[in-house]
Amino acid sequence: MQQSIALANILPMISELRTFVAVARHGTFLAAGEKIGLTQSAVSGQIKRLEELLGFSLFDRTGRSAVMTVTGAYTLERVKVILALIDALPDADDETGTLRIGSIQSQIPLLSGILGQFRERYPKFRVHVSTDHSIQLLSQVDAGELDFAIVRTPFDFPPELLWHSLLREPYVLIAPASVSGDDWQELLKTQPFLRQDRLSFGGRQINRFLQSLPFDVLDTIEMPGSAMIKMVESGFGVAIISLAESHRPLPQGVRAISLNRPDFVREVGLIQRRKGARSPAVDYLVDCLLTSAEVRPEAGITSRET
């Protein structure tokens, strides 16, 4: 009887349960709040209400990080089950609801174009789009926090997840327009090189390519990929990037040079859970993205960019 009462009391606290999972995932109240759109004090208040209801502490707050207690870790697994069951409940009206989508930053233009088509079919649906690195998005899909995500090709992912390839973006060398020459190897040998962060998927892929070359590059700065084009435009050196649609057109002060390596590409795709109930709206949006990928020409360099 006590369990029934506890469950009846906890079901209205879905928001608090989701906040609890977010804090457990991101490690601090501040980081969790930034991801779910709440202030640190709001996150703290929700966790406090949940702890008061449960009658025990979920986190040890002695340090900066929110370290889960043993009871908190035990509770987390059960909260995930509760949220998964709730998310799997069919909507009373298939024409309304909320979609939770994730995407790497470079693919927002692709997603935004498809969302217009989706809004025509499901005008009453709310869509929440979040951006993050591929590895974080994979984890959120796996945990049921996102309906699907657009990510870079995963090296490894759980068998419970399903991968759909969307597009292949070629890696190219970008250089300041003031730097002459179209021999990419000569430019890599003689110009300062801006390296993409090796902690990222793309940075590791570029690093493996550079290690295959018979010469060393002139490393100067290592930074996030999102800053590369601006740094090259400012004359800091040359860089290797995947030429995404969001990069086009390149700034006037930057030119792209083909590496002539058709196998050196960044594959982007959609990942979602294999099992679990999905609304027709989710399936429709996924189908729209896959259809768009079928008719979209493979990314390349136009004559104006070479």
Residue pairs with C-beta under 8 A, 6 or more apart in sequence:
6 54
9 53
10 17
10 53
10 54
10 82
13 49
13 50
13 53
14 83
14 86
15 46
16 46
16 47
16 49
16 50
17 50
17 79
17 82
17 83
18 36
18 83
18 145
19 32
19 36
19 38
19 43
19 46
19 47
19 50
20 46
20 47
20 50
20 58
20 75
20 76
20 79
21 76
21 79
21 80
21 83
21 143
21 145
22 32
22 35
22 36
22 43
22 145
23 29
23 32
23 43
23 47
23 59
23 66
24 66
24 68
24 72
24 76
25 32
25 139
25 140
25 143
26 32
26 35
27 65
27 66
28 64
28 65
28 66
29 40
29 43
29 44
29 47
29 66
30 40
30 43
32 38
32 43
32 66
33 39
33 40
33 42
33 43
35 130
36 43
38 46
47 58
47 59
50 58
51 57
51 58
54 75
56 69
56 71
57 69
57 71
57 72
58 68
58 69
58 71
58 72
58 75
59 66
59 67
59 68
59 69
59 72
60 66
60 67
60 68
60 69
68 76
80 143
80 144
83 144
84 144
84 276
87 144
87 276
88 276
88 277
89 277
90 277
90 279
91 97
91 279
94 279
94 280
94 281
95 122
95 124
95 125
96 124
96 125
97 125
97 126
97 279
97 281
98 125
98 126
98 127
98 128
99 125
99 126
99 127
99 128
99 147
99 279
99 281
99 282
99 285
100 128
100 130
100 145
100 146
100 147
101 111
101 127
101 128
101 129
101 130
101 146
101 147
101 148
101 149
101 150
101 285
102 129
102 130
102 131
102 132
102 137
102 140
102 141
102 146
102 148
102 149
102 150
102 151
103 111
103 129
103 130
103 131
103 137
103 149
103 150
103 151
104 131
104 132
104 133
104 134
104 137
104 150
104 151
104 152
104 268
105 131
105 226
105 246
106 242
106 244
106 245
106 246
106 247
106 268
107 150
107 244
107 246
107 268
108 129
108 131
108 246
109 245
109 246
110 150
110 166
110 167
110 245
110 289
110 292
111 129
111 150
111 289
113 292
114 285
114 288
114 289
114 292
115 127
115 129
115 285
117 288
118 125
118 127
118 281
118 284
118 285
118 288
119 125
121 284
122 281
122 284
125 281
130 146
132 140
133 200
133 201
134 151
134 152
134 154
134 201
135 201
137 146
137 149
137 150
137 151
137 271
138 149
138 151
138 154
138 157
138 161
138 271
140 146
140 149
141 148
141 149
141 161
141 271
141 272
141 273
142 157
142 158
142 160
142 161
142 273
144 273
144 276
147 272
147 278
147 282
148 270
148 271
148 272
148 282
148 286
149 270
149 271
149 272
150 166
150 268
150 269
150 270
150 289
151 268
151 269
151 270
151 271
152 201
152 202
152 266
152 267
152 268
153 165
153 201
153 266
153 267
153 268
153 269
154 163
154 271
155 201
157 163
157 271
159 274
160 273
160 274
160 275
161 271
161 272
161 273
161 274
162 271
162 272
162 273
162 274
163 269
163 270
163 271
164 269
164 270
164 271
164 272
164 286
164 289
164 290
165 267
165 268
165 269
165 293
166 268
166 269
166 270
166 289
166 290
166 292
166 293
167 267
167 268
167 293
167 296
167 298
167 299
168 265
168 266
168 267
168 268
168 298
168 299
169 242
169 243
169 244
169 265
169 266
169 267
169 268
169 299
170 242
170 243
170 258
170 259
170 261
170 262
170 264
170 265
170 299
170 300
170 301
171 205
171 206
171 209
171 240
171 241
171 242
171 243
171 259
171 261
171 264
171 265
171 266
172 240
172 241
172 242
172 243
172 256
172 257
172 258
172 259
172 301
173 184
173 187
173 188
173 238
173 239
173 240
173 256
173 257
173 259
174 228
174 229
174 232
174 238
174 239
174 240
174 241
174 250
174 254
174 255
174 256
174 257
175 187
175 191
175 232
175 238
175 254
175 255
175 257
176 232
176 233
176 235
176 238
176 253
176 254
176 255
177 252
177 253
177 254
177 255
178 235
178 253
179 187
179 191
179 238
181 187
182 257
182 306
184 257
184 258
184 259
184 260
185 213
185 215
187 238
187 257
188 213
188 215
188 217
188 238
189 215
189 217
189 218
190 218
191 218
191 237
191 238
192 218
192 220
192 221
192 236
192 237
192 238
193 217
193 218
193 219
193 220
193 237
193 238
193 239
194 220
194 221
194 222
194 223
194 228
194 231
194 232
194 236
194 237
194 238
194 239
195 203
195 206
195 207
195 217
195 219
195 221
195 222
195 223
195 239
196 202
196 203
196 206
196 222
196 223
196 224
196 225
196 228
196 239
196 240
196 241
197 203
197 222
197 223
197 224
197 225
198 204
198 207
198 222
200 224
200 225
202 225
202 242
202 266
203 222
203 225
205 266
206 240
209 240
209 261
209 264
210 217
210 240
218 237
220 236
220 237
221 231
221 236
221 237
223 231
225 241
228 239
228 241
229 239
229 241
229 247
229 250
229 251
229 254
231 237
231 239
232 238
232 239
232 254
233 251
233 253
233 254
240 259
241 247
242 265
242 266
243 256
243 299
243 300
243 301
244 266
244 299
245 299
249 304
249 305
250 256
250 305
255 305
255 306
256 301
256 305
256 306
257 306
258 301
258 306
270 286
270 289
270 290
272 278
272 282
272 286
